[in-house]
Amino acid sequence: MNNLKSIAAGSMATKLIAANVIVFLLIQLAGLFNFLMASPYDVEDTVLEYLAVPSALARLADRFWTPITYMFLHTGFWHILGNMLWLYFLGKVFLEVFDGRRLFAVYVLGGLSGALFYVAAYNLFPAFASSLLVSCCLGASAAVSAVVIAVCVSRPQLQLYFFGILPVALKWLGIIYVVLDVVSIAGDNPGGHISHLGGAAFGAIFALCLKNGTDITRWFCSMTDGIVSFFGGFGSERKPKMKVSYRTKGDNVEYTEAKTVSDEEFNQRKHNETEQIDRILEKISKSGYDNLTKEEKDFLFKASRK
């Protein structure tokens, strides 16, 4: 029970990882039960039939829920491990730049974009005609790709250290991430790589639009606020209230009240902070940290502690 409470109180990245892991474990346990009972019933085939996205439009019409369910579905250990590691590390960076509401929105909408790319490609390109009726797509890769590329586009100069020693700017990580998917389409998993590109496309559009002051996920956030709050909210990474203090002259009495910050105010503040940090990071890349002003160093220090 305590573990469930800690997950509910955790960040949105933690909740998304938990959802994927729980679904994976349920499928594995069902398969183990059937094995022990010597049942001819194939759990994995049934799961793929009803939860994975089919490429054929006729089957998709009968399985209209699959563009949602497929992004929480994994049948292999290494598949879910790779996706969850990306979501864990880049999800943490995402939450430093944005918030839990947007992480959930980018994950789901990026996954839907990946499903759209997959179905469209299999129905448009002759290369997939022979497998159209039997192919399906599953996994969180497209949704995770949206999160990864959103971070890379919004913070291109930010560096991650691989193995603790190798610095890589996010812009190069994003480029390598996309190029590998493009060159892998002709390989063993073309549908998966195409769906990754669909998720990446949404992530890039989201970040670029937000830099211009437009949040394309606002409608989705508003629509899902009630549902997500039922399961513990979007996590503890957002602090929507701030304290305003008033001190009277001649005494030490201090009055404090909580002021609610609207979504628009919060988003605008985050947008302004993002632009300022981007300008400072660009200046560092061109002329070095020592050439920053005291105000810029103070701003960067405070931002790193949030």
Secondary structure as UniProt FT lines:
FT   HELIX           2..9
FT   HELIX           12..36
FT   TURN            37..38
FT   HELIX           43..51
FT   STRAND          53..54
FT   HELIX           57..62
FT   TURN            63..65
FT   HELIX           66..69
FT   HELIX           70..72
FT   HELIX           77..97
FT   HELIX           100..124
FT   HELIX           126..131
FT   TURN            132..134
FT   STRAND          136..137
FT   HELIX           141..154
FT   TURN            156..157
FT   STRAND          159..162
FT   TURN            163..165
FT   STRAND          166..169
FT   HELIX           170..183
FT   TURN            184..186
FT   HELIX           190..211
FT   TURN            212..213
FT   TURN            216..217
FT   HELIX           218..230
FT   TURN            231..234
FT   STRAND          241..247
FT   TURN            249..250
FT   STRAND          254..260
FT   HELIX           263..287
FT   HELIX           289..291
FT   HELIX           294..304
//
